Amino acid sequence: MLNNEIEKAIQHLSKNDPVLSALIQKFGTYKIETHKKYFFDLLRAIIGQQLSMKAAASIEKKFMTFFKNKPTPELILETENTHLRALGLSNSKVIYIKDLSEKIITKRITLNRISEKSDEEIINELTQVKGIGIWTVHMFLIFTLGRLNVLPYTDLGIRKAVVLNYGLKKLPDEIKLKKLAKDKGWHPYCSVASIYLWKSLNNKNLD
């Protein structure tokens, strides 16, 4: 069902935005595979913050091995901070994953039926957790839940891709990015537009 919607999204974006139409022709179609490993994805997002993909993968592997591939909120809270630090987690990330775990156990946040909630409800709920900001929730909405109309306006890659593809002279802020999305007819498929913008950064030196 989701991938049928992506086909509709591609047709919509190709019709409304010549820039995205060219990117879609260049990169072709794609599929989104959603899943329900909500807790694991949020843990992984916290672990990977401000790290290279290689460093994040190394720590994630140690973390999952330590918990025998089954980390739970209860086990994480029971684990001494020193043990978590020994896996490569910073002090702040130890605080973050324990805060996430504590809020799940106390039901401050609930993940089991989170897919039934609106984007705004999910943002409001998950950003209560220390270390989880709007960017992390946007990634969760797009890549875990498969939400199709998320505009990750804080993402540096999206902002760079807009400069690259739309001839802007400087990185757009949230207001300019939202205006562009509206003017170019991205809604209700901002997530799909964003994915093609990310793809356009491949092999580009934008530093």
Buried (B, 14 or more C-beta within 10 A) or exposed (E): EEEEBBEEBBEBBBEBBEBBBBBBEEBEEEEBEEEEEBBBBBBBBBBBBEBEEEEBBBBBEBBBEBBEEEBEBEEBBEBEEEEBEEBBBBEEBBBBBBBBBBBBBEEEBEBEEBBEBEBEEBBEBBBEBBBBBBBBBBBBBBBBBBBBBBBBBBBEBBBBBBBBBEEBEEEBEEEBBBEBBEEBBBBEBBBBBBBBBBBBBEEEEEE
